[in-house]
Amino acid sequence: MKYKVRQADAKRSINIEGKYDFMEESPIQIDKATRMVRILETDTDGAVKTVMIDNRLYHVRVRRRGDGFPEEVVVKGVPYPVNIDKIESTRYRPPPAPKKIAGDVVASMPGQVIALMLKEGDKVEKGQSVLILEAMKMENEILAPKSGVLKKVASKEGDLVMKGDLLFEVD
């Protein structure tokens, strides 16, 4: 993981290699100097509370913004406002927005529609079989990607479809 932290006008590059084991001494690179770090105590959210750097004990408190990013680090009672310019880690990133599941289903290979289980306007549940596509002498059950209403059925029994052709839409 690599962090670029700005404290006031000074930029610092903090390079953390791999994960740190609790109470194990590990190297950390701050700017160009390598320091030995041992994490002694953490908060319930995983933030470091007590750390030993080069055999010197530091009590640390991290104050976070609403999005989870640190905005101030208090070391031995002295507050240091910080701003993180770049993070190559997921530790302080806000959770990703939930992915929207598309309702369009396309043929993953050329084949022939040999059976339709539902028709346009029918209610469908996620994982429910909508049609059977015969491809490469195998019958492939094509399932609904999400629950909803079958908005469009783009082919009928007996139709030949090519890879990428729309089979059906769930809304």
MITORSE-629046 format. One record per atom (N, C-alpha, C): residue in one letter; x, y, z. Coordinates in steps of 0.2 Angstrom, whole numbers, padded with zeros to 4 digits, always signed. Layout:
AXYZ...
***
This chain:
M+0004-0006+0000M+0000+0000+0000M+0004+0006+0000K+0002+0011-0003K+0006+0017-0004K+0002+0023-0002Y+0004+0027+0003Y+0000+0033+0005Y+0004+0039+0003K+0001+0044+0001K+0004+0051+0000K+0000+0056+0004V+0004+0058+0010V+0000+0062+0015V+0003+0069+0015R-0001+0074+0016R+0001+0081+0016R+0000+0083+0023Q+0005+0086+0026Q+0004+0089+0033Q+0006+0096+0032A+0001+0100+0033A+0002+0107+0032A+0004+0108+0024D+0010+0111+0023D+0013+0112+0016D+0018+0106+0014A+0020+0102+0019A+0025+0097+0018A+0021+0091+0015K+0024+0088+0010K+0022+0082+0007K+0026+0076+0010R+0023+0071+0012R+0027+0065+0014R+0024+0059+0010S+0029+0055+0008S+0027+0048+0005S+0028+0043+0010I+0023+0039+0011I+0023+0034+0016I+0022+0027+0012N+0026+0023+0012N+0026+0016+0009N+0025+0011+0014I+0020+0007+0014I+0018+0002+0018I+0018-0005+0014E+0022-0009+0015E+0023-0015+0011E+0019-0021+0015G+0013-0023+0011G+0009-0029+0014G+0005-0027+0020K+0003-0032+0024K-0001-0031+0030K+0004-0031+0036Y+0002-0028+0041Y+0006-0028+0047Y+0003-0033+0052D+0007-0037+0055D+0004-0041+0060D+0005-0038+0067F+0000-0038+0071F-0001-0035+0078F+0005-0038+0082M+0009-0033+0085M+0015-0034+0089M+0021-0037+0085E+0021-0037+0079E+0027-0039+0075E+0030-0033+0072E+0037-0033+0072E+0041-0027+0070E+0041-0028+0062S+0039-0023+0059S+0039-0023+0051S+0042-0016+0049P+0045-0016+0043P+0048-0010+0040P+0043-0006+0037I+0043+0001+0037I+0039+0006+0034I+0044+0011+0031Q+0042+0013+0025Q+0047+0019+0022Q+0043+0025+0022I+0046+0030+0026I+0043+0037+0026I+0048+0041+0023D+0046+0045+0017D+0050+0048+0013D+0055+0043+0010K+0062+0044+0012K+0067+0039+0009K+0070+0035+0015A+0068+0036+0021A+0070+0033+0027A+0066+0027+0029T+0069+0021+0030T+0066+0015+0032T+0066+0015+0040R+0060+0014+0043R+0059+0014+0050R+0056+0007+0052M+0057+0005+0058M+0054-0001+0060M+0048+0000+0064V+0043-0003+0063V+0036-0001+0066V+0034-0007+0069R+0031-0006+0075R+0027-0012+0079R+0021-0009+0081I+0015-0011+0079I+0008-0009+0081I+0007-0013+0088L+0006-0009+0093L+0004-0011+0100L-0003-0011+0101E-0007-0006+0099E-0014-0006+0101E-0018-0003+0095T-0024-0006+0093T-0028-0003+0088T-0035-0001+0091D-0038+0003+0087D-0045+0005+0089D-0050-0001+0086T-0056-0001+0088T-0061-0006+0085T-0062-0005+0078D-0060+0001+0075D-0061+0001+0067D-0054+0000+0064G-0049-0003+0068G-0043-0005+0065G-0038+0001+0065A-0040+0007+0067A-0035+0013+0067A-0030+0011+0072V-0024+0013+0071V-0018+0012+0076V-0019+0017+0082K-0018+0015+0088K-0019+0019+0094K-0012+0020+0097T-0008+0014+0097T-0001+0015+0100T+0003+0011+0096V+0009+0014+0094V+0014+0012+0089V+0021+0013+0092M+0025+0008+0090M+0032+0009+0092M+0036+0010+0085I+0039+0016+0084I+0043+0017+0078I+0050+0018+0081D+0055+0014+0078D+0062+0014+0080D+0063+0014+0087N+0059+0009+0091N+0060+0009+0098N+0057+0015+0102R+0053+0019+0099R+0051+0025+0102R+0043+0024+0102L+0040+0025+0108L+0033+0024+0109L+0029+0030+0107Y+0023+0029+0103Y+0019+0035+0101Y+0012+0033+0102H+0008+0038+0105H+0001+0037+0106H-0002+0041+0101V-0007+0038+0097V-0009+0041+0091V-0017+0041+0091R-0020+0046+0089R-0027+0046+0088R-0029+0049+0081V-0033+0046+0078V-0035+0048+0071V-0042+0050+0071R-0043+0057+0069R-0050+0059+0068R-0052+0059+0061R-0057+0057+0059R-0059+0056+0052R-0065+0060+0050R-0065+0062+0043R-0071+0065+0040R-0077+0060+0040G-0082+0063+0037G-0088+0059+0036G-0087+0053+0031D-0083+0054+0027D-0082+0049+0022D-0076+0044+0024G-0074+0044+0030G-0069+0039+0032G-0062+0041+0031F-0060+0046+0028F-0053+0048+0027F-0051+0052+0033P-0045+0051+0035P-0042+0054+0040P-0041+0062+0039E-0043+0066+0044E-0042+0073+0043E-0037+0076+0048E-0036+0073+0053E-0031+0075+0058E-0029+0069+0062V-0022+0069+0063V-0019+0064+0067V-0016+0067+0073V-0017+0065+0079V-0015+0067+0086V-0009+0063+0088V-0003+0065+0089V+0002+0061+0091V+0005+0065+0097K+0005+0061+0103K+0007+0063+0109K+0004+0070+0111G-0003+0070+0110G-0007+0076+0111G-0006+0082+0107V-0002+0081+0102V-0001+0087+0097V-0005+0085+0091P-0010+0089+0089P-0014+0088+0083P-0010+0090+0076Y-0011+0086+0071Y-0008+0087+0065Y-0013+0086+0059P-0015+0092+0056P-0020+0091+0051P-0017+0088+0045V-0020+0083+0042V-0018+0079+0036V-0023+0079+0031N-0020+0078+0025N-0024+0077+0019N-0021+0072+0015I-0024+0067+0013I-0022+0061+0009I-0023+0063+0002D-0017+0063-0002D-0018+0065-0009D-0019+0059-0014K-0016+0053-0012K-0017+0047-0016K-0016+0041-0011I-0020+0036-0012I-0020+0030-0009I-0020+0025-0013E-0016+0020-0013E-0016+0014-0016E-0018+0008-0012S-0024+0009-0008S-0026+0005-0003S-0034+0006-0003T-0037+0001+0000T-0044+0002+0001T-0046+0003+0008R-0041+0004+0012R-0042+0005+0019R-0046+0011+0021Y-0045+0016+0018Y-0049+0023+0020Y-0053+0025+0014R-0055+0021+0009R-0059+0023+0004R-0067+0022+0006P-0071+0026+0005P-0078+0025+0006P-0080+0019+0002P-0085+0015+0005P-0088+0009+0001P-0090+0011-0005P-0089+0007-0010P-0092+0008-0017P-0099+0008-0017A-0102+0012-0022A-0109+0012-0023A-0112+0006-0025P-0118+0004-0023P-0120-0003-0025P-0121-0003-0033K-0119-0009-0036K-0119-0009-0043K-0126-0011-0045K-0128-0007-0050K-0135-0008-0053K-0134-0014-0058I-0139-0019-0057I-0139-0025-0061I-0143-0024-0067A-0140-0024-0073A-0143-0023-0079A-0148-0029-0080G-0153-0027-0083G-0159-0032-0085G-0158-0035-0092D-0154-0032-0096D-0153-0035-0103D-0149-0041-0103V-0151-0046-0106V-0148-0053-0106V-0146-0054-0114V-0140-0055-0115V-0138-0056-0122V-0135-0063-0123A-0135-0066-0129A-0132-0073-0130A-0125-0073-0129S-0122-0077-0125S-0115-0077-0124S-0111-0081-0130M-0115-0085-0134M-0113-0088-0140M-0118-0090-0145P-0117-0091-0151P-0122-0092-0156P-0126-0099-0154G-0132-0099-0156G-0136-0104-0154G-0143-0104-0157Q-0148-0108-0154Q-0155-0108-0156Q-0159-0108-0150V-0164-0104-0150V-0169-0104-0144V-0173-0110-0145I-0173-0114-0141I-0178-0120-0141I-0184-0120-0137A-0184-0116-0132A-0189-0116-0127A-0190-0109-0124L-0196-0106-0123L-0197-0100-0119L-0202-0102-0113M-0199-0101-0107M-0203-0102-0101M-0208-0097-0099L-0207-0091-0101L-0211-0085-0100L-0212-0081-0106K-0217-0076-0105K-0219-0071-0110K-0218-0064-0108E-0218-0059-0112E-0218-0052-0110E-0223-0051-0106G-0221-0047-0100G-0226-0045-0095G-0226-0049-0089D-0224-0055-0090D-0223-0060-0084D-0219-0057-0079K-0221-0059-0072K-0216-0057-0067K-0211-0063-0067V-0205-0061-0065V-0199-0065-0065V-0195-0064-0059E-0192-0069-0056E-0188-0069-0050E-0181-0070-0052K-0176-0067-0048K-0169-0068-0050K-0167-0075-0050G-0164-0077-0055G-0162-0084-0055G-0167-0089-0059Q-0173-0086-0060Q-0178-0090-0063Q-0176-0091-0071S-0178-0097-0073S-0177-0099-0080S-0181-0096-0085V-0179-0092-0090V-0183-0088-0094V-0183-0092-0101L-0177-0095-0103L-0177-0098-0110L-0172-0103-0110I-0172-0108-0115I-0167-0113-0116I-0164-0111-0123L-0157-0110-0123L-0153-0109-0129L-0149-0115-0130E-0150-0118-0136E-0146-0124-0138E-0140-0121-0142A-0134-0123-0139A-0127-0120-0142A-0122-0126-0142M-0119-0127-0147M-0114-0132-0147M-0116-0139-0144K-0122-0141-0147K-0126-0147-0145K-0127-0148-0137M-0127-0142-0134M-0129-0142-0127M-0135-0137-0126E-0139-0139-0121E-0145-0135-0119E-0143-0131-0113N-0143-0124-0114N-0141-0119-0109N-0147-0116-0106E-0148-0116-0100E-0154-0113-0097E-0152-0106-0095I-0155-0101-0098I-0154-0094-0097I-0158-0091-0092L-0155-0088-0087L-0159-0086-0081L-0159-0079-0080A-0164-0076-0077A-0166-0069-0076A-0160-0066-0071P-0157-0061-0073P-0152-0058-0069P-0154-0054-0062K-0161-0053-0062K-0164-0049-0057K-0171-0050-0057S-0174-0049-0051S-0182-0049-0051S-0185-0043-0054G-0191-0044-0057G-0194-0039-0060G-0199-0042-0065V-0201-0038-0070V-0206-0040-0075V-0202-0041-0082L-0204-0046-0085L-0200-0047-0092L-0203-0042-0097K-0199-0037-0098K-0201-0031-0102K-0201-0033-0109K-0196-0037-0112K-0196-0038-0119K-0193-0045-0120V-0196-0049-0124V-0193-0055-0126V-0191-0054-0134A-0184-0054-0135A-0182-0052-0142A-0182-0058-0147S-0183-0064-0145S-0184-0070-0150S-0189-0075-0148K-0191-0079-0152K-0196-0084-0151K-0193-0091-0152E-0196-0096-0150E-0194-0103-0151E-0192-0104-0158G-0186-0107-0159G-0184-0109-0166G-0179-0103-0169D-0179-0097-0166D-0175-0092-0169D-0167-0094-0168L-0163-0092-0173L-0156-0093-0172L-0153-0086-0170V-0149-0086-0165V-0146-0080-0162V-0138-0080-0163M-0135-0074-0163M-0128-0074-0163M-0126-0071-0157K-0119-0072-0155K-0116-0070-0149K-0117-0062-0149G-0120-0060-0143G-0121-0053-0142G-0128-0051-0144D-0132-0055-0147D-0139-0053-0148D-0143-0053-0142L-0148-0048-0141L-0152-0048-0136L-0157-0053-0135L-0158-0057-0130L-0162-0062-0129L-0169-0060-0125F-0168-0056-0120F-0173-0053-0116F-0171-0048-0112E-0176-0044-0109E-0175-0038-0104E-0179-0039-0098V-0176-0038-0092V-0180-0038-0086V-0180-0031-0083D-0186-0028-0082D-0186-0021-0079D-0189-0022-0072
***
